Amino acid sequence: MYIIMLGGPGSGKGSVGGRVSEDFNLPHIATGDIFRAELKSETELGKKIKKYMDNGLLVPDEVVIETVESRLSQEDVKNGAILDGFPRTKDQAIALDKFLAEKGKKVDAAIELDVSDEDIVKRIVKRVICSNKSCGESYNTEFKPSKEEGICDKCGSTLIKRADDNEETVMQRLKVYHDTSKELLEYYKDTGVLYTVHPNIYSKTVLEDSVSEVETYLKNK
Ligand SMILES: [Zn+2]
C-alpha cells in the first residue's frame, strides 16, 4: 500500500504518518529526513538542496523526484510506503504515478490533514525536537510537552528548536504550501484517492483521534 501524507508544515502529518507506519508495518519516508541526510553528508545533491531550504523555498521538482525515486527503488519499500513531504506539486504526483505504474503499483490513498494557518503558526513556534538525530522525536511546549522540560522522553537528549521554526519562515512556508498544494489536492481528488481529516489541535487526544480516523479509512478501503 502506498500512502501519501498531505498537509501544511506543522499539520501533524509527520506524527500521524509515523503511527500509521508502525501499525501497518510500512516504511515511513519523510522527504525532509532524506534531504537532511543529504545536507549532513554534504553531497552534491545536498548542497543544491541547502540553497533552496535556506531561503524557505521549495527544492525544484527534478531534484526532489530524483531523490525520492532512488529511495523508492530500495528493497524495503517494494510492498508499499508512507510518503511524507512528497509529492508536493501536481508534476511530482504525475511523476510518482508514472514511476509506480512501471512497477505495477499505484497510490492507494492521499491523506490530507487540514489545519488552519493560524493554528499551524501556534503549533510550529512552540515546537521543539530531539537533538539526537537517530531519535528525532518532536514535542510542543503547549500541546505535547515532554515529561521533563527540555529533555526527550524517549532517549533523554536535549530538546532544541529548529532554526526555521519561527513565525516569519512559517508564514512563508504556508504561502508556498497553499500556492502549490491547490493543484495537487485537486489532482488526488480527481484520481479518487483523496481523504481529508480535520484535526482538532486543541484536543489532548488529537494525534490518537487522527490516527484512528485514518486507519479506519485505510482498513475499509
Ligand atoms: Zn530523543
Residues whose N, C-alpha, C, O or C-beta is under 5 A from the ligand:
A	BS01	ZN	C130 N132 C135 G136 E137 C152 K154 C155 G156 S157
